[in-house]
Amino acid sequence: MRSLWATKGRGRPISRATMSLARFSFLLACLRFDDLDTRIERSKTNKLAAISEIFQKFVENCNACCCPGAYVTVDEMLIPFRGRCFFKMYMPNKPAKYGIKVQILADAKTHSPIIGTNRNITADNWYSSVKLVEELRKHNITYVGTLKKHKRPIRLEFLPNRNRSGKLPLFGFTSTTILVSFVPKKGRSVILLSSMHHDASVNKDNQKLEIIHLYNDTKSGVDSLDAKCALYSVQRRSRRWPMAVFFAVLNIAGVNDYTIAIVVLYQCSANAQGIRRFKYIEELGFQLPEPLLRKRIENKKVPMKLRVLAAEILEIPLPDTQTSVEGNCSRINN
């Protein structure tokens, strides 16, 4: 972080022009998201009491601004954190290994966290159950996902069998759902549960079952969101878990903002898809401190060197620097 304020051409001028390193470090150290006096009482019913208010507002804004597509994905996301936290978890299949687990519902195509109805949800076997699928159907939501092999409704014929050929999948039908068991390799079977499909239709492009094709095409929505957040991340090392959650919120907000901008710009220009995410984030990072830079240019107490630097960044002329000389004499009333 200190390298951003480095001089002699090694740092970023916009960082020095916006505020000093000492000021930024002070604000970062003092940043809090709740009332400390009531935190203990609120923590009895809410583990995220230290940041829940701003987190809920962020979720509400996501719901208000992001319109879901036809397919959504639900999965786990691990917010990296290795400090002291009583609900910190170890997940060996995640890159960070240790952190705070949150459940994410994301658009399977744009990878933006959303909540919506009349859509299809894709998930892995951690979530899947026949009871869940039936409950979702009551709300006009279809479901496609893998199913754990020890679930009670699964017949023995659908389970792994060394003598079973991988060419012929097995199907089980009810009035509302379909169960498919296929063998990707000998001695192993994958079981899929779907309330969206009702037959054994095959995709014309890859000759796979339509249910398998849809699952493979939409299952990685949350993983793609996680990868995008990690590519351009504001995450910094911290001993306070609320800061780790706050950094994750900023990362997801950046992905959401870019997605919304692409959709809006695409309606105005066919070349919107050519806008690189790095360039967009860079422009956003320039626009956010612009009001503060303009104030610092007008503030005569700011060192002239920094005022000139801010004016060069904004590409505007520096205002008149002449100041009237005030005398030291005071008025004496007789």
N, C-alpha and C positions, 0 to 999 in steps of 0.2 A: 504494500500500500504506500509506503514512504517514497517509492520510486516515482509515483505520480507527481510529487512535489519537487523532484530533483531539478537542479539547475544545470547550466552549461549544455543545454540541448538534450539532456537525458530524460527529462520528465515531460509532462503535458502542461503547456501554458495555461489551458483553461482551468486546471485545478488550482494553480497559484492565483489566477485572477479572480476566482470565485470566493475562496476563503483560504486562510492559512492552514497548515497541517495541524497546528495546535488546536485551532478552533474546531476542525473536523473531528479530531480525536476526542475532544471534550464532548461534543454533541453525541458521538457514537457511544461513549462510555456512559452518558447520562440518559440515553434513550430508553424509555419505559412505555408500556402500552396499557396500563391499568392503574387502579388506585391501590397502593400498597396497604392501606389501613383495612380494606375489606377483602384482600386477597385470600387470607386463610379461610375465611368463612365460605367464600365462593369456591375455593379449591376442594371443598368436601363433596361437591356435586359436579364439578367441572375440572378435569385435569388440565385443560388449557386455559385456566382462568387468567393467567398472566398475559395472554394475548388473544383471548377468545373474542373480545369485542371487535377489534380491527379485522380478525380473521373472518368473522361472520359478515361484516360489511363487505369484505372482498368477495366472498361467495355470492352475496346478493348482487353485487355489481356484475359479476360474471354471468349470473342468470339473466340479468336485465339486458346485457350488451351482446351476449353470444347466443345465436340461434342454432340449435342442434341440427345436424343432418339426419339422414334416415337411419344411420347405424352409429351406436355409441359403444364404448368399451369401459368396463369397470375392472379395476385392478389395484394393487398396492403400490404405493410410492414411498421410498425411504428417504427422509430428509437427513443428510449426513450430520452426525453429532456424536462426539466421544467424551463429552463432559459429564457432569453429575446430573442425572435425571432418572427418577424412579420408574418411569415408563419407557425408558430407552430399550430398544430391542436389537437382537442380533439376527441378521438375515444373510446367510452365506451366499445366496444366489444374487445378491445385489452388489454393485461395485463398491459402495461405501462400507458394507458389512454391518456397521453400527449406526443407529440413528433413531429417529422418531417416525413411526409408521402411520401413514394417512391413507384413507381410501379415496381414490380418484375416479370420477365418472367423466370420461373425455370423449369428444367426438372422434370416431374411428378414422376420419379422413383429415380433419384440420387439427386434431389433437388438442382442442381447446376444452378445458373443464366446463361441463354444462350439466344441467338437470332438465329433463324434459319428458313428455309423455308421447304416446303414439309413435314410439320408435322401437328399434330392435337393439337389445343389449347383448354384447358378446363378453364372456368371462371365462375364467379357468375353473378347475374343479374345486377350488377353495370355496367358491360361492354356490356352485350348482347343486340343486336338489329339485325333486319333482314338486315338492310343496311350494318352493319359491316360484317355479314356473307357473303353477296354477294361480298363485297370488298375483303375479304380474299380469296375467291375462285378464284379471278382473279390472285392471287399470288400462286395458288396451295396449299393453307392452308385450312384444314377443321376445324370446330369449334363445340364444344359441351358445352352448358351452360344453366343455368336457365334463365328465362325471367320474367321481372316484369309484373304484371297482368294488369297494366294500359296501356301497349303498344297497339298502334292502330291496328296492324294486328290480334290481338287475338279475336276470336269470343266469344260470351256470353256463349256458351255451354262448353267452356274450363275453365271458371272461377269457383270459389268456390260455391257450392250449397249444402244445408243441405239435400236435397232429393236424392243426387247422391250417388250411391254405390261405394265403394272403390275397388271393384274387377275388374271392366272393365275400362281400360284406354281409353282415346279418342285420335285419331290420325288425324293429318292434313298433307296433302302431297302437295308439289309442285315439279317441275321438278328437283330442286336442294336441297331442305331442307325438314325436317320433324319436325312437332310440336307434342309433346306428353304431355297430361295432365293426371296426376294420383292423387289419393286421399290417402295420407298416413294415415289420420284419418278424421273422419266426420267433415264437415264444412270447410275443408282446402284442397287446391289443389296446386300441384307443377307443373310448366310448364317448359318443357325442349325444347330447340331448337338445332337442329343438322344438319350439312351439310355433316356429315360423314356417317350417317345411311340413308337407303332408304326403310326399311321395318320394320315389327313388330317382328323381331327375338328375341328369348328368350335365355338367357345364360343357358347352360346345368348344371352348377354346383349349382347355387342358385335359378334357375327358375325365375329370374327377367328379365325384358326387357333388351336387350343388351345396349340400350342407357342409362338406369338408372345404370346398372352395371358399365359401363365405366366411367360415371360421378362420381360415388361414389369412384371408384378406383383411379382416377387421380385428384380429386378436391383439395386435401390437399397438393400439392407440395410446395407452398410458406409457408403455415403454418408449414410444417415439417422443412423447411429451417430455419424459425424463431425459432422453438423449438431447433434445433441443435445449432444455434448461442447463444441462451440463456443458454444452458447447460454448455458450456465452453466459457465464454465470457471475453473479455478484457475491456468491458465497464467500465468506471470510471466516477464518478460525476464530471461535468465540467459546468462552466457558459458560455462557448463558444460553439455555435452550430456546427461550423466546426469540433471541436474535437469529438463531438457526431457522426457526419457522418464518420469521420476517424476511430473511434472505430468500427463502423458497417462494414466498408470496411474490416478491419482486421478480423472481425468475419467471414464474408462471404468468404474471401480469405482462411481462415483456413478450412472451409467446402469444398471449391473447391479443395484445395490442397490434402486433404484426399481422395476425390472422385477420382481424377486423379491417385493418388498413388495406390489405390485399383485396378483400371482398369489395370494399367501397371503391377502391381505385379501379378494380377490374370492370365495374359497372360504367366507369368513365373512360377507360382506356384499355385497349386490348394488350398493351405492353406491360400491364401491372405485374404479371407473373415474373417479369424479368428483374424486379427489384430485389436485390440481395438483402437477406436479413441483417447481415453485418452492417451494411450501409444504412439501413433503416434505424438500427439501434444507435449507431454513431450520430445520426441526425437528431434522434430523440434525445440523446445525451447532451447535444449542443443546445437544443431548445429549452430544456428544463431550467438551466441556470441563467438563461438570457435576461429575465427580469431583474435578478439580483446583480448581474453584471452592469446593467444600465444604472442601477442605483449607486453602485460603487464608483462608476465613472463620474456621477454628479456629486459624490461625497468628497469634499475637499480634505477630509481627515485621512483618507486612504492615500498611501504613498504614491507619488506621481508615477513611479515606475510601473506600478500595478494598474493604475488608471490608463496609462498609455497602452499597456498590454491588453486590457479589456477592450479598449477602443479598436485595436488592431484585430482582435478576434471577431468582434461584431461588424467590422468594416464600416465604422462610422467616425466622423471627425470628433476630436476631443473638444469639449466646450471651452470657452474662454477661461483661462486660468488666472487672470489678474484679480487680485483681491485688494480691497481698500485697506489702508493702514489705519488701525485704530489707535488713538492716543491713550496715554496712561493717566491723563488728568481727569479728575472727578469734579463734578459740579458742587460748588459750595453755596449753601443757602445761608444768607445773612439773616 
